[in-house]
C-alpha cells in the first residue's frame, strides 16, 4: 500500500536509530557516534557506526548503511511495508487503514488464515510428539542423537496413525474443509471422504524467513511409501523460492551457507554449531533458490550426499549458483553418506577440516569428468582437454575465464597458451565466439568507464551530503541534471532541495524509496567509501577530479543526445564547457 511521505517520516522520526539498533547490537558511544560489531559480517573490531545526529548507520568494514528502515529490512529481511508496520507499532503510530479491492482483501485474508492453520498444525504435531502415541517418533529422533533443544528449535512433531486426526482438530477450531484443503493439509476424494495429508510421520515444519510456518515435510515411521512427503504448493508455499532452515541461517555471522539435501542434515549441522546450514525442499536447486541465497551470502558450500545421486545434484547446482553470481564449493563426505553421518562419526572439528579442503565447483566437475576418460593415453587426455575447453567457454568474463584456464592448465600439466588457444578455437567452432566480434572488448571498456562514472557520482553525492561547505562551493557549477537519470538524479534533486530549505537530512530522503531494491541502492549513495586520504590537499585534489569526471560525463551525454538543429541546446553545451574550465581553476577547500 502507498503511505504518504508525512506518515513515513513521522514513523521514522519517532524511532531513534540508536535506540532501535541497540536492541540488536551492543553499541558504545565514541565521540558523537556509537560503535559496535557489525551484524552483517563477521568482525572482531567494531567498525559499525550509528549516528544519532544523522539518524543513519554505516559499517566501515562491509559498506552496509542506511536509515532505521534499511536496518530492519536487512537484519529482519522485512519488506519496506513490514519495517514500517513494525516501527509504527513500536512508536504507537496508527497507520492509515489499507484500502484493498475486494479481490485483494480476500486474497490477504486467505493468506492470513492459511498461516494461522499451518501454525496450529505445527503446534498440534509438536504436542503429539510429546504424547504417548508419539513415543516411536521421539525415539527415532533421539536415536538420531537430536537434543531436546534442537527438537524445540525446529518445532519437530508427529502426525499420528489416525488418518483424519488433524482434520478433526482443525474443524473443531472452526476452520472449513475447503480452507484446510487449501493449506495442503488434507486430501478429499471423489466421495468427499477426507484424509490427512500426513499420518504416522515425524513432522518437520517448513518456515519462511520470518519464521512463519508455510508447509511441512514428513518422514514416515516404518516401511510406508514415500519415505519423505512434502506439502503441496499453496498460496503461501512455493518450494522453489524457500529453503529449509533459512529463518535461522540468515542470522548467522558466517559469510557462506552450507547447502544440504535433507532436513536432518540441516538440523545436525545446526546442532554441531553450523547455524548457516540450509536445504532445498525436496526439489532440485533452482535459480529461484540461488537468487534467494544471493540476498544473504555470495558463497555456498555444497554438502550433498556422496553417492551418485548426490554427485549429480552437486554438478547441476554449480552452474545455477554461478549464474546467480554465487561461488560454489563442494565438500566431500566420504567415507560417509551425508553431513549427518559424518558429524556423528567424526565430529565437528573433522567437518571443519573438510570445509577447508572443499573443492572449487568447476574443478570438482572436472574431477568427476576425469572418470570418463583414460588420462594415461594421449587420445584420452586430448578428448578430456577438449571437453574441459568447451566448459571453459561458458565463462562470459574474460578475466575469470583466463583465471580458470590457468588453474586447469596447472592441474592437468598442460601449457597455459596451448589450453587458451584450444578454448578460443572451441568457442569459434561452436559459435560461442567469432573473430568478427573483437570490438566487444571496446564495449567492455565502455562498461568499465560507465562503472567508473557511477562510482564518481556516488562519491560526489556522499561528499555533498557529508560537507555543506563543499556543497556551497559547487552548487553553481554542478546540479542534479549532471547526475544520471533515475535514482541518482532523484537523490541529487532531494539533496539540493533540502539544502535550499536549510538542512540536509539523508535519513528523510530515503523515506521516498519504498521499493526494497531501490531503497537498498539509495542507501549505498549516502555511504560510498571515499578512499583514505591523509591530507586536506589530497582530499581537495580527489574531489576536484571527481567533480570534473562527473561534469565531463554530463556534457558528453548531452552532446550525444543533442539534435543538430537545437541551437539553444548547443549554446547550453558551450556554456557548460566554459563552466568546466572555470571549475578546473577553482580551489575547493575541504573541512
Secondary structure, DSSP 4 states (H G I P E B T S, - for coil): ----HHHHHHHHHTS-HHHHHHTTS--EEETTEEEE--TTS--SS--EEEETTTTEEEETTT--EE-HHHHHHHHS---HHHHHHHHHHHHTPPPPPP---HHHHHHHHHHHHHHHHHHHHHHHHHHHHHSGGGHHHHHHHHHTT--HHHHHHTT-EEE-S-TTHHHHHHHHTT--HHHHHHTTSEEE-TT--EEES--SEEEEEEE-TTS-EEEEEEEESSS-SSSEEEPPP-SS--GGG-EETHHHHTT--SSSEEEESSHHHHHHHHHTT-TTEEEESSS---HHHHHHHHTT-SEEEE---SSHHHHHHHHHHHHHHHHTT-EEEE---TTSSSHHHHHHHHHHHHHHHHHHTPEEHHHHHHHHHHTTS-TTSHHHHHHHHHHHHHHHTT--SHHHHHHHHHHHHHHTT--HHHHHHHHHHHHHHTTS--GGGGGHHHHHHHHHHHHHHHHHHHHHHHHHHH-HHHHHHHTTT--GGGSPTTHHHHHHHHHHHHHHHT---HHHHGGG--SHHHHHHHHHHTSPPPPP--SHHHHHHHHHHHHHHHHHHHHHHHHHT--TT-HHHHHHHHHHHHHHHHHHH------
